[in-house]
Amino acid sequence: MFKIVVLLSGEGSNLQAIINQIDLGNIEAEIVAVISNRADANGLNRAEKAGIPNIVLEHIHFSDREAFDQSLAQIIDSYEPDLIVLAGFMRILSDGFVEKFQNKIINIHPSLLPKYKGLHTHKRAIENGDEEHGATVHFVVPTLDSGEAILQGVVPVKKGDTEESLAQRVHEIEHIIYPQAIQKVIGQT
């Protein structure tokens, strides 16, 4: 069975979308662990409810990014995953971590990469008068939001959109394309 470790920091709605698609048989994999850098992340509750082992590794207890990433890598290694899925994991991973798990880490970013790397993507799309926006599932490489795209989902930017209304539509498309992208990666291995 293809094994996935999910890293998250918050609500865990993308985790839930993935769990749902596994349960429906649309993703041929098992989530073997959920790891959060925040003890108050609701995603941990979602994992618990689904019977998935979950671990809290708070970054605030480490002297620097590399020390946190080394400890995180040791935990991940203990599960021997085929894929590491970042589902709202609000930490930039060190180059050493990314290189250790090269071609095994994927992320979802709320823009149609290569447009709008980094933060405030919805605001930037509205301010630039874009007619479409969306999300991109991509492989993680040391350069932020620059890895090979696996799948994109597009939503229209509507007249009168706010950052919040646009973000909501992008979030909905994320829940569709992230599970699809995971199954696509599984099919290519």
C-alpha positions in Angstrom: 0.0 0.0 0.0 1.2 3.5 -0.9 2.0 5.4 2.3 1.4 9.1 2.9 2.5 11.4 5.7 0.6 14.7 5.9 2.1 17.8 7.5 -0.3 20.6 8.6 -0.6 23.6 10.8 -4.3 24.5 10.9 -7.8 23.5 10.0 -7.0 20.4 8.0 -9.8 20.8 5.4 -7.5 19.6 2.6 -6.6 16.6 4.9 -10.3 15.9 5.2 -10.8 16.0 1.4 -7.9 13.5 1.0 -9.3 11.2 3.8 -12.7 11.3 2.1 -11.3 10.3 -1.3 -9.2 7.5 0.2 -12.4 6.2 1.9 -14.2 6.4 -1.4 -11.5 4.4 -3.1 -10.4 7.3 -5.3 -6.9 7.4 -3.8 -5.1 4.1 -3.6 -3.1 5.0 -0.5 -3.1 5.1 3.3 -2.3 8.1 5.4 0.1 6.6 8.0 0.6 9.8 10.1 -0.4 13.4 10.4 2.2 15.7 11.9 1.5 19.3 13.0 3.8 22.0 14.2 0.9 23.4 16.2 -0.8 21.6 19.1 -4.1 23.6 18.5 -4.4 22.5 14.8 -7.9 21.2 14.1 -6.4 18.9 11.5 -5.2 16.8 14.4 -8.8 16.2 15.5 -9.7 15.2 11.9 -6.8 12.7 11.9 -7.9 11.3 15.3 -11.5 10.9 14.2 -10.2 9.0 11.1 -8.0 6.8 13.3 -4.8 8.2 11.9 -1.8 8.5 14.2 -1.0 12.1 14.8 2.0 13.8 16.2 2.6 17.4 17.5 6.1 18.7 16.9 6.1 22.4 17.8 8.7 24.4 16.0 8.9 26.9 18.9 10.8 24.3 21.0 13.8 24.3 18.5 16.7 26.6 18.3 16.5 27.0 14.5 14.8 25.8 11.3 17.4 23.1 10.7 17.0 21.6 14.1 13.3 21.4 13.8 13.6 19.9 10.3 16.0 17.3 11.4 13.6 16.1 14.1 10.7 16.2 11.7 12.7 14.1 9.2 13.4 11.5 11.8 9.7 11.2 12.7 8.8 11.0 9.0 11.5 8.4 8.3 10.0 6.2 11.0 6.8 5.9 8.9 8.7 5.1 5.6 6.3 7.1 3.5 6.1 7.1 -0.3 4.8 10.7 -0.3 4.8 13.7 2.0 1.8 15.9 1.6 1.9 19.5 2.8 -1.7 20.4 3.7 -1.6 23.9 5.1 1.8 23.4 6.7 2.8 27.0 7.5 6.6 26.5 7.6 9.2 27.0 5.0 11.3 23.8 4.9 15.1 24.0 4.9 16.9 23.1 1.7 18.4 20.0 3.5 15.0 18.7 4.3 13.7 19.2 0.8 16.7 17.6 -0.7 16.5 14.6 1.7 13.0 13.9 0.4 13.5 15.0 -3.2 10.5 14.2 -5.4 8.5 13.0 -2.4 7.0 16.2 -1.1 4.0 17.9 -2.7 2.3 21.1 -1.8 -0.8 23.1 -2.9 -0.4 26.8 -3.5 -3.4 29.2 -4.0 -2.4 30.6 -7.4 -1.9 29.4 -10.9 1.9 29.1 -10.6 4.2 30.4 -11.8 2.0 33.5 -11.1 2.0 34.8 -7.6 4.5 32.8 -5.6 4.4 33.5 -1.9 1.7 35.3 0.1 -1.4 37.4 -0.6 -2.2 35.6 -3.9 -5.9 36.5 -4.0 -5.3 40.2 -3.4 -2.6 40.2 -6.1 -5.0 38.5 -8.6 -7.7 41.0 -7.9 -5.4 44.0 -8.0 -3.9 42.9 -11.3 -7.4 42.5 -12.9 -6.9 38.8 -13.6 -9.9 37.0 -15.1 -8.9 33.7 -13.6 -7.2 32.5 -10.5 -6.9 29.1 -8.8 -4.6 26.6 -7.2 -1.6 24.5 -8.2 -0.4 21.2 -6.7 3.4 21.0 -7.2 6.5 19.2 -6.1 8.4 21.0 -3.4 11.9 22.2 -4.3 14.3 24.4 -2.4 13.1 27.5 -4.2 9.7 28.6 -2.9 6.7 27.7 -5.0 8.9 26.7 -8.0 8.6 22.9 -8.3 7.1 21.1 -11.2 3.3 21.5 -11.4 1.3 18.3 -11.1 -2.2 19.7 -11.5 -4.0 23.1 -11.5 -7.6 24.1 -10.8 -9.0 27.3 -12.2 -11.7 29.6 -10.9 -13.0 32.8 -12.4 -12.3 36.1 -10.8 -15.7 37.7 -10.6 -16.6 41.4 -10.7 -16.8 42.6 -7.1 -14.8 39.7 -5.7 -13.1 40.3 -2.3 -10.0 38.5 -1.1 -12.4 36.4 1.0 -14.8 35.5 -1.7 -12.1 34.6 -4.1 -10.2 32.6 -1.4 -13.4 30.6 -0.7 -13.7 29.5 -4.4 -10.0 28.7 -4.6 -10.3 26.6 -1.4 -13.2 24.6 -2.9 -11.1 23.8 -6.0 -8.2 22.8 -3.8 -10.4 20.1 -2.2 -11.0 18.7 -5.7 -7.5 18.8 -7.2 -5.4 17.9 -4.3 -6.8 14.3 -4.1 -6.6 14.0 -7.9 -3.0 15.1 -7.9 -2.1 12.6 -5.2 -3.6 9.8 -7.2 -1.8 11.0 -10.3 1.5 10.9 -8.4 0.7 7.4 -7.2 0.0 6.3 -10.8 3.4 7.6 -11.9 5.4 5.7 -9.3 
